[in-house]
Amino acid sequence: MISAFANSMKVPELRQRILFTLAMIVIVRLGVQIPLPGIDINALNHVIEQNSDTSGSGMGAILTIFSGGALQQCGLFTLGIMPYISASIMTQLLTAVVPQWSKMMREEGGRQKMTKWTRGIAIGIAIIQSWFLVNSLENPSQLQAIGLNFGDTQIVMNPGGLFAFTTILIAVVGTMFLMWIGDQITERGIGNGVSLIISVNIIHALPGAISVAWKSLVYNDGVVNPMGAMVLVALIVFLILVVAMVVTMTQAQRRIPVQYAKRVVGNKMFNGAKQYLPLKLNYSGVMPVIFATAILSLPSMLLRQIWPNSAFVAKFLAWIDPASTGFYVISGAMIFFFSYFWVATMFQPSQIAEDLKRNGGYIPGIRPGPPTASYLDQTMQRLTFAGAAFLTLLYFIPSLVTQLGQIPFIVSQFFGGTSLLILVGVLLDMMRQIETTLLARNYDGFLKKGKIKGKYSHLQGTGAPATSKSVITLWIVIAIVVLAATVWYTTVMG
């Protein structure tokens, strides 16, 4: 594997793509660290220091993941890529439910039209979210409903119309800029741009999580805890096992044999061939976890703001608290429901059966047409049950680690849930693309035998890589910006 990374820098095209991707990642993190105009930096730093060893759950965790801490730090990219993710989910569901949208996708240029619709909806969502963000920043106590505890600290220096206008404008433009960066990474860099931005935002919390784990388990208040060191080693071993399990379940698939009959096309005769139809075990990916977490968090956000002093609301919120039994029952049931719902809307066995019949293919022992569709549907239902059980277990692991081991959530979130699923998927996609390029240039890939399974790598890196001059210029500009920011911070804050 180390030789594969070394070989990747020997291929000029691959080297330029990697350097371009790294430059885009640096720009994303710079936009997270630069605060919005009108924010009291000293008050904000004080709040961040008070909450440096904690992290919320529910919707607060999702916002932390997709914004990379920009929401807590009130950065230029404060909304992150979440509006685009929400718009993508909406358009995918509409494509599966609304016949007109499904027909548009099958037409020529339909995917380009869908991309424009997705971006338009994302801008609308960003405007609405930025408006709520302005109200929350001017009244910080409202952010406690999503796990962001600013207390009574006033972080806005001059609330009013000008602050609202500039914040909304910058937040929406920041989301649009992140969308553009994602497209550029997908076309000219390595991996899927939007997914990579989310992964970088997740990884940003890793150094802080390591520091918190060390202070809470091994070296607390100047006292070394040998038992805590053993617990930390056990956690590292457990993390390796969980990652191996996630990689295995993410790559797992059921291969349905498909036999093609002999056919004549023009003056050529094609012999029958045997191929396989891969059905993924975890077909819905991370979507059921996102849906379940968002829906469970939405009532607590609304009820706390509408009826903050109601006793009934307090009992209801205690029942769906992440530490309660009711939360586990409801969230598990919702993950199963959304897993089957996603498969029902996205997986079309009738269309697959019709395509096989049209191309002269059939599943051995199964009649073409409706019997094939019924067989595929039944097989996918069984796979979905196993995949939903896996997602439920993975979703509960961070909470169980937090409660049983008394580990802060900022540490336990890397043991499962949304973060680990996204990280594993993105890293596997990047390895597929790099391995494909290396094998095409007669270099060894990451594996000595076989290839990393995947069917989406051909959608990435479709454009020409950035030129060496462009990459060098981009890195020079980044260096100048970082140097100027360092000088300003040293002069003003020092």
C-alpha positions in Angstrom: 0.0 0.0 0.0 2.9 2.4 0.8 4.4 1.7 -2.6 1.0 2.5 -4.2 1.1 6.0 -2.6 4.7 6.5 -3.8 3.7 5.4 -7.3 0.8 7.8 -7.4 3.3 10.7 -7.2 5.2 9.3 -10.2 2.3 9.7 -12.6 2.1 13.4 -13.6 -1.7 13.4 -14.2 -2.4 11.7 -10.8 0.1 14.0 -9.0 -1.6 17.1 -10.3 -5.0 15.8 -9.3 -3.8 15.0 -5.8 -2.2 18.4 -5.3 -5.2 20.2 -6.7 -7.5 18.2 -4.3 -5.3 19.1 -1.4 -5.4 22.8 -2.3 -9.2 22.7 -2.5 -9.3 21.0 1.0 -7.1 23.8 2.4 -9.4 26.4 1.0 -12.4 24.7 2.6 -10.8 24.6 6.0 -9.7 28.3 5.7 -13.3 29.3 5.0 -14.4 27.4 8.2 -11.9 29.2 10.4 -12.6 32.8 9.2 -15.5 34.1 11.3 -18.5 36.0 9.9 -18.4 39.8 9.9 -20.0 41.3 13.1 -19.1 38.4 15.3 -17.3 39.1 18.6 -14.2 36.9 18.2 -13.2 37.1 21.9 -16.6 36.0 23.1 -16.7 33.2 20.5 -13.3 31.9 21.5 -14.4 31.9 25.1 -17.5 29.8 24.2 -15.4 27.4 22.1 -13.0 26.8 25.0 -15.8 26.0 27.3 -17.3 23.5 24.9 -14.0 22.1 23.5 -14.4 18.7 25.1 -18.1 18.1 24.3 -20.2 17.6 21.3 -23.9 17.3 20.9 -25.9 14.5 19.5 -28.8 14.3 17.2 -29.2 17.2 14.8 -26.3 19.0 16.4 -24.0 16.1 15.5 -25.2 16.1 11.9 -24.7 19.8 11.6 -21.2 19.4 13.1 -20.4 16.7 10.6 -21.6 18.6 7.5 -20.2 22.0 8.5 -16.9 20.8 9.9 -17.3 23.0 13.0 -18.1 26.1 11.0 -21.4 26.5 12.7 -19.9 26.5 16.2 -17.1 28.8 15.0 -19.5 31.0 12.9 -17.2 30.7 9.9 -17.8 31.9 6.3 -18.9 28.3 5.4 -21.2 28.2 8.4 -23.9 26.2 6.7 -21.4 23.8 5.1 -22.6 21.5 2.4 -25.8 20.5 4.2 -28.2 22.5 2.0 -26.9 20.7 -1.1 -27.1 17.3 0.6 -30.7 18.0 1.6 -31.6 19.1 -1.9 -30.0 16.0 -3.4 -32.0 13.7 -1.1 -35.2 15.6 -2.1 -34.6 15.4 -5.8 -33.7 11.7 -5.6 -36.9 10.9 -3.7 -38.9 13.0 -6.2 -37.3 11.2 -9.1 -38.5 7.9 -7.7 -42.0 9.1 -6.7 -43.0 11.7 -9.3 -43.5 10.1 -12.8 -42.6 13.4 -14.6 -39.2 13.6 -12.9 -38.5 10.0 -13.5 -39.3 10.5 -17.2 -37.1 13.6 -17.4 -34.2 11.5 -16.0 -34.5 9.0 -18.8 -34.5 11.7 -21.5 -31.4 13.1 -23.1 -29.9 15.8 -21.0 -32.1 14.8 -18.1 -29.3 14.5 -15.6 -28.1 18.0 -16.4 -31.6 19.3 -15.8 -31.8 17.4 -12.5 -28.5 19.0 -11.4 -29.8 22.5 -12.1 -32.9 21.7 -10.1 -30.8 20.3 -7.2 -28.7 23.5 -7.1 -31.7 25.7 -7.2 -33.4 23.9 -4.4 -30.1 24.0 -2.4 -29.9 27.8 -2.7 -33.5 28.0 -1.5 -32.8 25.8 1.5 -29.6 27.8 2.2 -31.6 31.0 2.3 -34.1 29.6 4.8 -31.4 28.0 7.0 -29.3 31.2 7.0 -32.4 33.2 8.1 -32.9 30.9 11.1 -29.1 31.1 11.7 -29.3 34.9 12.0 -32.1 34.6 14.6 -30.2 32.0 16.5 -27.0 34.0 16.6 -28.8 37.1 17.9 -30.5 34.8 20.5 -27.8 32.2 21.3 -30.1 30.3 23.8 -32.0 28.9 20.9 -29.0 26.9 19.7 -29.1 24.7 22.8 -32.0 22.8 21.2 -29.5 21.3 18.8 -26.7 20.7 21.3 -24.8 24.0 20.7 -24.5 25.6 24.1 -23.6 29.3 23.8 -25.3 30.1 27.1 -26.2 33.8 27.5 -23.0 35.0 25.8 -23.7 37.6 23.1 -21.6 36.9 20.1 -23.1 39.4 17.7 -21.7 42.9 18.3 -24.4 44.9 16.4 -27.6 43.0 15.8 -30.0 44.3 13.2 -30.8 44.5 9.5 -27.3 45.0 8.2 -26.0 42.0 10.2 -28.9 39.8 9.0 -28.4 40.8 5.3 -24.6 40.3 5.3 -24.8 37.0 7.2 -27.5 35.6 4.9 -25.6 36.7 1.8 -22.2 35.3 3.0 -23.8 32.0 4.2 -25.6 31.4 0.9 -22.6 32.4 -1.2 -20.4 30.1 1.0 -22.6 27.1 0.3 -22.6 27.9 -3.4 -18.8 28.1 -3.3 -18.6 24.8 -1.6 -20.8 23.3 -4.3 -18.5 24.7 -6.9 -15.4 23.3 -5.1 -17.1 19.9 -4.9 -17.7 19.9 -8.7 -14.1 20.9 -9.3 -12.7 18.2 -7.1 -14.9 15.6 -8.8 -13.9 16.7 -12.3 -10.2 17.7 -11.8 -9.2 16.0 -8.6 -9.5 12.7 -6.8 -12.7 11.2 -5.5 -16.2 12.6 -5.2 -15.9 16.3 -4.3 -19.0 16.7 -2.0 -18.3 13.5 -0.1 -14.7 14.5 0.3 -15.6 17.8 1.8 -17.8 16.1 4.3 -15.0 13.6 5.1 -12.6 16.5 5.7 -15.1 18.1 8.0 -15.4 14.9 10.0 -11.6 14.4 10.2 -11.1 17.9 11.5 -12.4 16.7 14.9 -9.9 13.9 15.1 -7.0 15.8 16.8 -9.4 17.2 19.4 -10.9 13.7 20.0 -7.4 12.2 20.6 -6.6 15.0 23.0 -9.9 14.6 24.9 -9.4 10.8 25.1 -5.9 11.2 26.4 -6.9 13.7 29.1 -10.0 11.9 30.2 -8.5 8.4 30.3 -4.7 8.5 30.7 -3.5 11.9 32.0 -6.2 13.7 34.0 -5.3 16.7 36.2 -1.6 15.7 36.2 -2.2 12.2 37.4 -1.4 9.2 35.2 -4.1 6.4 35.2 -2.7 3.0 34.2 -6.2 1.5 34.0 -7.2 4.3 31.7 -4.3 3.6 29.4 -5.5 0.0 29.2 -9.0 1.2 28.3 -7.5 3.5 25.6 -5.7 0.5 24.1 -8.8 -1.6 24.2 -10.7 1.3 22.5 -8.1 1.4 19.7 -8.4 -2.3 19.1 -12.2 -2.1 19.1 -12.0 0.8 16.6 -9.9 -1.3 14.2 -12.5 -4.1 14.5 -15.4 -1.8 13.8 -13.7 -0.3 10.8 -13.0 -3.7 9.4 -16.6 -4.6 9.9 -17.8 -1.5 8.2 -15.5 -2.1 5.2 -16.7 -5.7 4.9 -20.4 -4.8 5.1 -19.9 -1.8 2.7 -18.3 -4.0 0.1 -20.6 -7.0 0.6 -22.9 -7.9 -2.3 -25.0 -10.7 -3.6 -24.0 -11.7 -7.1 -27.0 -12.9 -9.1 -25.9 -15.0 -12.1 -27.3 -13.8 -15.5 -27.0 -15.9 -18.6 -27.2 -14.3 -22.0 -28.4 -16.3 -25.0 -26.7 -16.3 -28.4 -27.8 -13.4 -30.6 -27.1 -12.0 -34.0 -26.4 -8.3 -34.4 -26.0 -7.3 -38.1 -23.6 -9.8 -39.6 -22.0 -10.8 -36.3 -23.0 -13.5 -33.9 -22.4 -13.1 -30.2 -22.1 -16.2 -28.1 -23.9 -16.6 -24.9 -22.0 -15.2 -21.9 -22.5 -15.5 -18.1 -22.3 -12.4 -16.1 -23.4 -11.3 -12.6 -25.9 -8.8 -11.3 -24.4 -7.3 -8.1 -26.9 -6.4 -5.3 -25.3 -4.5 -2.4 -26.0 -5.6 1.1 -26.1 -2.0 2.3 -28.0 -0.6 -0.7 -29.3 2.6 1.1 -25.9 3.6 2.5 -26.0 6.2 5.2 -29.3 7.7 4.3 -31.5 5.9 6.8 -29.3 7.0 9.6 -29.5 10.6 8.5 -33.3 10.5 8.1 -33.8 8.9 11.5 -31.5 11.3 13.3 -33.0 14.3 11.7 -36.6 13.4 12.3 -35.9 12.4 15.9 -34.2 15.7 16.5 -36.8 17.9 14.8 -39.5 17.6 17.5 -37.0 18.5 20.3 -35.9 21.6 18.4 -39.4 22.8 17.7 -41.0 21.9 21.1 -38.2 23.5 23.1 -38.6 26.8 21.3 -42.5 26.8 21.2 -43.2 25.5 24.7 -40.0 25.8 26.7 -41.7 25.6 30.2 -44.3 22.8 29.5 -44.2 19.8 31.8 -45.6 17.5 29.1 -43.0 18.6 26.6 -40.3 17.9 29.2 -41.6 14.4 29.8 -41.8 13.7 26.0 -38.3 15.0 25.4 -37.0 12.9 28.3 -38.6 9.8 26.6 -36.8 10.4 23.3 -33.6 11.4 25.0 -30.5 9.6 23.5 -29.9 8.0 27.0 -33.5 6.5 27.2 -34.8 3.1 26.1 -37.5 4.7 24.0 -34.9 6.5 21.9 -33.2 3.2 21.0 -36.6 1.5 20.1 -37.8 4.4 18.0 -34.5 5.1 16.2 -34.0 1.4 15.4 -37.5 1.1 14.0 -37.0 4.2 11.9 -33.7 3.0 10.5 -35.4 -0.2 9.4 -38.3 1.7 7.9 -36.1 4.1 5.9 -33.9 1.3 4.7 -36.8 -0.4 3.1 -38.3 2.9 2.0 -35.1 3.8 0.2 -34.8 0.5 -1.5 -38.5 0.6 -2.5 -38.0 4.0 -4.2 -34.6 3.6 -5.7 -34.4 -0.1 -6.6 -36.7 -1.0 -9.6 -36.8 -4.8 -10.1 -39.4 -4.5 -12.9 -37.2 -2.2 -14.9 -34.2 -4.5 -14.4 -36.1 -7.5 -15.4 -37.4 -5.7 -18.5 -33.9 -4.7 -19.5 -32.6 -8.2 -19.0 -35.4 -9.6 -21.2 -34.8 -7.0 -23.9 -31.1 -7.9 -24.1 -31.6 -11.6 -24.1 -30.5 -12.2 -20.5 -32.2 -14.4 -17.9 -31.5 -15.7 -14.4 -31.0 -19.5 -14.6 -34.0 -21.3 -13.2 -36.2 -18.1 -13.3 -38.5 -17.2 -16.1 -37.9 -13.8 -17.8 -40.3 -11.0 -17.1 -42.5 -10.7 -13.9 -41.0 -13.9 -12.2 -37.5 -12.3 -12.5 -38.8 -9.1 -11.0 -40.4 -11.0 -8.2 -37.2 -12.9 -7.5 -35.0 -9.8 -7.5 -37.5 -8.0 -5.2 -37.5 -10.9 -2.7 -33.7 -11.2 -2.8 -33.3 -7.4 -2.2 -35.8 -7.5 0.7 -33.7 -10.1 2.5 -30.5 -8.2 1.9 -32.2 -5.0 3.1 -33.0 -6.7 6.4 -29.4 -7.6 7.0 -28.2 -4.2 5.9 -30.7 -2.4 8.2 -29.6 -4.6 11.1 -26.0 -3.6 10.4 -26.9 0.1 10.2 -28.9 -0.1 13.5 -26.0 -1.7 15.3 -23.5 0.8 13.9 -25.8 3.7 14.8 -26.0 2.5 18.5 -22.2 1.9 19.0 -21.2 5.6 19.7 -24.0 6.0 22.3 -23.2 2.6 23.9 -19.5 3.5 24.1 -20.3 6.9 25.6 -22.6 5.4 28.3 -20.7 2.2 29.2 -17.2 3.6 29.0 -18.0 7.2 30.1 -16.3 8.4 27.0 -17.1 11.9 25.6 -19.2 12.0 22.5 -16.5 13.8 20.5 -14.4 10.6 20.9 -17.1 7.9 20.6 -18.6 9.4 17.3 -15.6 7.9 15.4 -16.7 4.3 16.5 -19.7 4.2 14.3 -22.7 6.1 13.1 -22.8 8.6 10.2 -19.2 9.7 10.5 -17.6 6.2 10.1 -19.9 5.2 7.2 -19.1 8.4 5.2 -15.3 8.1 5.9 -15.1 4.5 4.8 -17.1 5.1 1.6 -15.1 8.1 0.6 -11.8 6.5 1.2 -12.8 3.4 -0.8 -13.9 5.5 -3.7 -10.6 7.4 -3.7 -8.6 4.2 -3.6 -10.6 2.8 -6.5 -9.8 5.8 -8.7 -6.1 5.9 -7.8 -5.8 2.1 -8.3 -7.5 2.4 -11.7 -5.0 5.1 -12.8 -2.0 3.2 -11.5 -3.0 -0.1 -13.2 -3.5 1.8 -16.5 0.1 3.1 -16.2 1.5 -0.4 -15.4 2.0 0.4 -11.7 1.0 -1.8 -8.8 -2.2 -0.8 -7.1 -3.2 -1.1 -3.5 -3.9 -4.8 -3.9 -1.6 -7.4 -5.4 -4.5 -9.5 -6.6 -7.8 -8.4 -7.8 -9.3 -4.9 -7.6 -11.3 -2.9 -5.1 -14.9 -3.5 -5.8 -16.9 -0.5 -7.0 -19.0 0.7 -9.9 -19.0 4.5 -9.4 -15.3 5.3 -9.9 -15.8 5.9 -13.6 -18.0 9.0 -12.7 -15.0 10.8 -11.1 -12.0 12.4 -12.7 -13.9 12.8 -16.0 -12.4 16.2 -16.8 -8.8 17.2 -17.6 -6.6 17.6 -14.6 -5.4 21.0 -13.6 -2.2 22.2 -15.2 1.0 22.4 -13.2 1.0 26.2 -13.6 -2.6 26.4 -12.1 -1.7 24.1 -9.2 1.5 26.1 -8.4 -0.4 29.4 -8.6 -3.2 28.1 -6.4 -0.7 27.0 -3.7 1.1 30.3 -3.8 -2.2 32.2 -3.2 -3.0 29.9 -0.3 0.4 30.5 1.2 0.0 34.3 0.9 -3.5 34.1 2.5 -2.2 31.9 5.4 0.8 34.2 6.0 -1.4 37.4 6.0 -3.9 35.7 8.4 -1.0 34.7 10.7 0.4 38.2 10.7 -3.0 39.8 11.4 -3.8 37.3 14.2 -0.4 37.9 15.8 -0.7 41.7 15.6 -4.4 42.1 16.6 -5.0 39.2 18.9 -1.5 39.2 20.4 
